[in-house]
Amino acid sequence: MRVVKIEQATEQTPEAGSELELLQAEHPLVVVIWRDAFFDFDQSNAEDVRPDYLVHTVGFLLADGPTFVSLAQEVLPDGDGFRAVTHIPRSIVERVVPLRQDRNEAS
């Protein structure tokens, strides 16, 4: 096993609150509640179907269009884009709920 020491950042970092506000203005944090599609080898009859299997996905809202709702789990610095983007078909979305943080709770 090899241990790698991670050096502390020496660059100046903008104040966390202001950076988060900018990010939230462009890509608000939301929870999308949607009906998951599934495949079941063991389903023996029609009563075994899971019609109310609701999934909750949290992320930064990239697009809320007529075909897909797109969320990113990570926003990269310096305009490098996003990682872990999920595209959920609009036809199976139940709700998109904004997650807002009260300014007094931000500290």
N, C-alpha and C positions, 0 to 999 in steps of 0.2 A: 504494500500500500504506500502511496506517495501523498504527502501533505503539501498542499499549495497554499501559500499565504496570499491573501487578498489585501492589497493596499487600499487605504482610505482614499477617497476621491479628493483631489487637490483643487479642482475647479470650483468656482462659486456656483451654488445652486440657488435658483430663484425661490422665493418664499413659497412653501408648499401650498398655502391657501390660495394664492393668486394663480398658480399653475393649475390647480384643480378647478378653479372657477372657469378659466379659459377652456379647459378640456370639456367640462360639463356643458358649456355654452355651445360648443361645436358637436360634441357626441355625448348626449345625456346618458346617464346610467339608468337602465330600465330592467324590469323583470318581464319576460314574455312567458305567458301561460298558454301551452299548446297541447293538442292531442297527438300523442306519439303514435307512429305507425309501428307495427310489430309483426313478427312471424313466429308461429308456434307449431313445431313438429308434433306436439302431443295433444293438440286440440281434438277431442273426440266427438264433440257435438256443438251446435250453434250457441248453446247456453254458456259455453266456456269463453266467449268473446269478452274482452276488456274494453267496453265502450267509453268508460270514464277514466282512462289512464292519462291524467294530466301531468305534464312535465313543466317544471319551472326553470327557466334559463335566465341568468343574470349576465349583463354585459353592457358595453358601450354601444349605443345605437348608431349604426352606420347608415342604414337605409330602412325606410318603412314604406315600401312601395306596393303596387297592386299585385305583384307576383311573390315577393319574398320580404321578410323582415330579417335584416342582417345585423348580427351582433359580433363584436370583437371582445375577446377576453383581455387582450393587452394592446395598449397603444405605445408604439415605439417612439423614441425621442428623435428630434431633428427632422421630423416629417418623413421618417423611414417607413411609415405605414402601420400595419396591424399584424397581430398574430392570433391564432386560434379563432378564426372567423367562422361563425355558424350562420347558415342561411336556412330559415324556416319558411316553408311554403305558407303564404298568406291564408290559403283555404283551410288550414288546420289551426290557425292562431285563434285563441279565445279572447285574450286581452294583452295589451301592452301597457304596463303600469310604470310611470316614472318613479324613480327612487331619488328623493331630494333630501339633502342634509341641511338642517337649520343652521344658520351662520353661528348661532350661540353654541351649538354642539360641536363645531369644527375644531375647537382647541383640544 
